[in-house]
Amino acid sequence: MAEQGYLAGIVGCGRIGALYDEEGDGSGVYTHAGMYRATEGVRLACATDPAADRLRAFGDYWGCSGLYDDVASMLAECPVDVLSVTSPDATHEHVVRAAIGVARPPRIILLEKPMAEDAATAQALLQAAEAAGVTLLVNYARRWDRMHRQIRDCLQSGALGDIRWISGYYVRGLRHNGCHLVNMMRFLGGEIEQAEIVGSRDRGSLTGDPSPHVRVVFRNGAEGMMVGLDQDAYAYSVFDLDIFGTLGRMRVTADGARAEMFSARQDPRFSNFRTLNPDPDVFGSTYETAMLEAGKGLVRLLKDPASSPVNHAREAVADMQVIESVLSV
């Protein structure tokens, strides 16, 4: 690492790239630019965006002087160690291929979800990145989030017994946001072996990307549902989960910001019933620090490329394959 630290670049200076933090109240870090500013040993060196006014405003706010019209020119003049791709979904393939095609490609590319528009493209991008010696990651922020990792540890410890059912709720497209729910359900419940649409196939608030209800079956025999809540119209953001096991229940609410446990106990009123009762411990939100954990993870990976990365693109490919199995029927 040079004395100036690891260098970072951003492709796309919109909401997740920077604006959520520029417009926010400072209560957390929610963008790639904010992550790089807060991560020790990393310097945001350059950025590109097709909107010239937005790019200039980005540069002024974040103190970034390396502003460029396109990714290839940017990386030719300003090689970086890690590149964030936060541009629109349909641009991901072009941007990744442009980035790995320069003389000195980034060591890590961190893509926003979805990784690509279909599973075949996602697999091809992963193979191209590996051939170029680039580690490709996809920003499923909840895998970095300490609360969601605590939930997984709790499930794996057997606190809920054998998992029987996982339901999840999402909006704004099976590919766009549903991939994140598929990823989290796999993170908590294990591999999904079967998936099928229940009901309408084409309703949702995103043109060309429906939000169907999807029944899933996990490798361990547990079942579940992905429920699209914007089939008639988008009303609000939601990313909640409900997990039932033989010993209790875990409920993740408030758009993934709060988790509650319920344990199965003998009902004092009815001797032949066991009922679910709330436990006093509630897992509080740590989502405001998830991007900070991501930044630390990037630095660890840059220091030790042999370490196991969180959010490797192979997981995103598996998510897209589940989605393709549903939509291709």
Secondary structure, DSSP 8 states (H G I E B T S, - for coil): --TT-EEEEEE--SIIIIIHHHHS-SSS--SHHHHHHHSTTEEEEEEE-S-HHHHHHHHHHHT--EEESSHHHHHHHS--SEEEE-S-GGGHHHHHHHHHTSSS--SEEEE-SSSSSSHHHHHHHHHHHHHTT-EEEE--HHHH-HHHHHHHHHHHTTTT-SEEEEEEEE-SIIIIIHHHHHHHHHHHH--EEEEEEES-SS-SSBTTB---EEEEEETTS-EEEEEETTSS---S---EEEEEESSEEEEEETTTTEEEEEEEEE-SS-TT-EEEEEEEEEE---GGGHHHHHHHHHHHHHH-TTS--TTBHHHHHHHHHHHHHHHT-
